[in-house]
Amino acid sequence: MSDATLTRRTAGELAALLQAGEVSSVEVTRAHLDRVAEVDDAVHAFLHVSEENALATAQAVDAARAAGEHLHGLAGVPIAVKDVVVTKGLPTTAGSRILEGWVPPYDATIVERLRASGLPILGKTNLDEFAMGSSTEHSGYGPTRNPWDLDRIPGGSGGGSAAAVAAYEAPLAIGTDTGGSIRQPAAVTGTVGVKPTYGGVSRYGLIALASSLDQAGPVSRSVLDAALLHEVIGGHDPRDSTSLPDALPDVVGAAHDREVRGLRVGVVRELTGEGYQAGVRASFEAAVGLLADAGAEVVEVSCPSFASALAAYYLILPSEASSNLARFDGMRYGLRVEPATGPVTAERVMAATRGAGFGDEAKRRIILGTYALSAGYYDAYYGSAQKVRTLIQRDFAAAFDVADVLVSPTAPTTAFKLGEKLDDPLAMYLNDVATIPANLAGVPGMSLPSGLSDDGLPVGFQILAPARADDRLYRVG
């Protein structure tokens, strides 16, 4: 079977071929590594390619399968991992120069689960520095490009994972979603991205941006593939204090169950209309029509507090980021820069290291968050944002009283040109207007392709479900 044939297969199809003995994991992994070598100079989805380790895992899976050992269904299917997830023995930089060359001594829980299930890790994917961004232009190692048009952004912060899957460099990838960083890249690259319920996938071993918002999840080219990966990485982890004790819903079964007859689908009034590209609106309306044709009951719902979600998010996230990123001080690990002149004191080393190691967007958010948490401003800014967060959670609860799932476009526009919004942070932040409410409320969300806009670029369709009801995403998706 040719490399091109293998790299175009979904993860589920590759798993079936592996189980039937029609292809080996080494062949599948080699095909994807060859694809990375062929196209990634142009796409720049990967920051580090782990060829030797990936092939070693593939060889071990093939040997175990030949010996008749019981293996996980996805064993032998390769995967890419966002470089904000720590990996023992592999560089982990969070897209920042301040962690350049750092090799963690341990694995994140989700990486442990990937390794235990026999998925060869192809490498680590690019991202906006510490997951701060919507375009992967804020990476300390250069931007990733959208495989649909190399002059356009692949979304962010997880543009590397989405681009790797869209460019057929990997059948599966791990992303993280703090305000849409899985779903928005999925929308603009024509892939499937899922943000699970907060606490449904362990955060142990994720380099934290905003601890109350961050959530890891799957990136794939089909809804079923996302469910298969979700099943691998999901479930309780005692090492994560925010991990839910509940059993993971049957997401794979839901992906196979395509029945939506009688399901109440709520169109969120505040996440459509003004500010959304005409082609995006048309694609969304067509997708809603398909659900109605399949027997779903479409209703309109209003969530008034969603109008304030963006402002609340950009106070809560920088505040938590300023606290989480304080550990990068040039003292313990990562980059250390000493002042060029004068005494070498701890304070001066920290200032020199952070000045050289953090990029502009990271500095902008750290400064904003430090200000919002400072004495005299905490109640006015951070405290008020948390009150808005409560209102958003109440709006979700009221909406789910009348609808089983909520739907909207994932992003207001298709992929914009590289550099187009780089000097306008507020315009950049608006790309997350439809995805942020889910993170503030902790509910699960999915973006999946809903065709092309009038500019020939992919459009994403977002599905939101109540907390712990991730299976509904997969049934509707």
C-alpha positions, 0 to 999 in steps of 0.5 A: 500500500502506497504512502499516499494511500496510508496518509489519506486514511482515517485513524479508524481505517488505519486501525482496521488495516492494522488489526487485519494484518494488511499493513504494519505499524512501522509502514503506517508510521514511516509513511507519515514521517515521510509525509512530514519530511515532504511538506513540513518545511512549508507548513511548519506544523512540527517543532520536533519530530521524533522519528526514532522513538515513533518507529521504536513504538511501532516496532513494539506494537507489530511484535506484540500483535504478531505474538497474539497479545491483546492490544488497544484498538488504536495501537500502531496508529501514529499521533502528534502532540501539541508542544504544551503537553510534557513528554518524557525524553522529548523537548517541550517548549510551549512554543516559547524561547524561555523553554528552548531545549527543555526535556521533561523528566516525566510524561503528562497523564494523557501521554502516558495513556497514549503510550500505554495504548501503543500510539507512536508519537510522531513529534511535538506540534507548534503553537502560540507561545504558552497557548496565547493566541488565535493564529499560531503567529505568536510562536517563538519558533515562527508561524505555522501555515494553513495547508489550504492556503500557505499564506493564511493562518491555521488558527491558534493556539493549536494551529500546529496540531490542526495543520498536521492533521489537515496536511495528512502529516498525522491522522490524529493529534492532541490539542489544548483548548483554553478559549477555543484553541482546539475548535477555532483551528479545526474550523479554519483547517477543515478538521474536527476538534473537541474540547471535552468537559472541564475535568473530563481529560486530565490536565496533569502534565499540561503547561498551564496557561489559565488553570480554570480554563485549560482542557486537552482534547482530540484533533482528527479528520472525522468525528469517529476518530475524535471519539476513539482518541477521546476514549483513550485520553479521557477519564479520572486521574487522581493526580489532577485535583480538578479531574472528574470522578465520573466514568467517561460517557460512551463517546464511541457508541454515540459517534456510531449512533447517528440518530437525532430525531426529536433532539432539540437543537438550540441556535444561539442568537448571540453567536450568529448575525452581525460580524459573521462573514456571509459565507460562514453564515450561509454554511451554518444555516445549511448545516442547521437545515441538514439537522432539521431534515434529519428530524431534529427540532431546531429552536432559537435560544438567547444567552445575553451574557455571552455578549460580555464573555470576551471581555470577561475572558480577557481579564480571567485568562491574563490574571491566571497566566500572570500567576502561572508564568511566574515560575519561569524565572531563569532560576530552575529550568529553561532559559537563563539570561544574566544582565550584561552589566552590573550586579548579577542579582536574582531580580536582575536575572529574572528581568533579563531572562523574561525580557529575552525569553517571552514574546510580545503577546506573552508579555502583554497578557502577563502585564494585563493580568498582573494589573487586574490582580493588583491591590485596588483593581482586583474587585473592579476587574478580576472580581467583576469578570468572575461575576460575569462568568457566573452569569454565563454559566446561568445562561447555559443552564437556562439554554439547556433547559430548552435545548439538548445541544447548542449550535453556532458557527465556530469562528466568525470568519474563515482563515485570514492572511498571515500578518493581517491582524498581528498588530491589532490584538483586539481584532485577533481576540475577536476570533474566539468570540463564539468559542470562549463561553464554553471554557468559561462555563466548563461545558464540552464543545466540538467543531467540525467542517461544514463545507466551504465559504464563498472564498473557498476556505473551510467553515466550522460548525460548533456544537455545545453540550451540557457538562458531562454530556460529551456523548451528545457532541458525537451523536450530533457531529 
